[in-house]
């Protein structure tokens, strides 16, 4: 995995890291048609993997729980911060990341429970954090 960061303000791109471990973006590779865990298993068991000659190029995926956490964090800055312009751009661009062409890293029609469980946990954790914050603002310290 090679990760870059692009700064649209000064139009520069910087290399962040080169990571030789494949599991960080494993779901993307599998959804594109390259099943690294199965190939790894085959090699470990003395078999020769049959890697497909083609895979899906340009596939876009999103980690929905992380995305929701990020949106929740930038939402207040859209209105009350000096960086509100970039936050508003992020917020306005978010619907395209939920288009039907963008896949979810965890969702599977045959086994939706991991994705649903992660979403439920995310909403529970965010609600609990918001309630703690509200309690600190409204109630005097003991």
N, C-alpha and C positions, 0 to 999 in steps of 0.2 A: 504494500500500500504506500502510495506517495501522496502526501498532503501539502497543499498550497494554500496560502491566504492572499486574496486579492483586495487591494485598497482602491476603491473606485475614485476616491478624492484625488490622490496623486497618481492614479493609474499605474500602480506598481504591483507586481506579484512576487511573493517571497516563498521560498521552500521552507516548510515547517519541519517535516521529518520524512524519512524513508524507513518504513517498518517492514521487515521481512516476514513477520507473522501474518498469516492470512485470515485469522479468525475475526479481526476487527471489522471487516466488511464482508463477512462470510455470507450473510443473507443476500446481499446484492449479487454476489457471484453465482449463488445457487439459483436465484430467480432469473439470472441471465442465461442459465443453462450450463454452468461450470460447477460441478459438485465436488469441490475440494475435499470435504471430509470422506466421501466415498472413495475418491482416488487415493487418498492417504491410507485408508483402511486396506484397499487393494494392494498397494505397495508394501505395507506392513505385513501382509499375508502372502507375499510372494507372487502376487498376480500382477498382470500388466493392465493398467487402466486403459479403457477405451474413451479417450477424450473426444468430444464432438468437434468436427471441423469448423463449426460456426457457433456463435453465441450472440445474444441480443446486445447490440451496440447502442449506446445512448439511453439505456434504461435508467430511470430515476426512481429512487426509493426514499422513504422518509421514516424516521423513528418517531412515531406519533406521540408517544408519551413525552419524549424529550422536546418535541416541537411544541406541545401544549405548555410545558413548563417554561419554555423560552417566551412564548407569546404572553403568558401570564406575567413574566418579569418585565417585558418591554411595554406592556399596555400602560402602566402608570407613567412611564417616561414620555409617552406620546403627547401628553398634555402639560406636564409639569417639569420639564427638563430642557436644558440648552441643547441636548442632543435629540430633541424631539423630531427633527426633520428626518433623520436616519431611522428612528424608531417608527415613524409614520410610514416611511417607505417599506420597511420590513412588514409592518402590519397590512398595508395595502397589497403587498405581493403575496401574502400568505394563502389566499384562495387558490392560486395556481399550483401550490404545493399539495393541495388536496384534490387535484383533478384526478379523474379516473385513470389517466395514463401514468400517474405516480403511484408506485406500489408501497405498501407498508412492510417494514422489515419483519414484523411478527405475524401479521394477519395471514391466516390460511382458511379457506372455505371448509376444508376437511377437519381442521382442528382450531377453531376460533378462540378457545378458552385462554391460551397464554396471552393473546393480545387483549382480550376483554379483562382478564385479571390485572394486567399491567395498567390499563386505562383506569380501572376502578381504584387501584392502589394509588395512582397518580392523583386522581381527583380527591381521594380521601386525604392524602398527605397535603395537598394544596389547601383544602378546606380547613384542615387542622392548623396549618401555619397561619392562615388568615384569621381564624378564630383566636389563636394565641396573640397575634398582633393587635386585634381589636380589643381583647381583654386587657392587654398592657396599656392601651390608650385610654380606655374607659374607667378602669378600676385603679384606685391608688395602690402603690406598693405596700406590702405588709411590713 
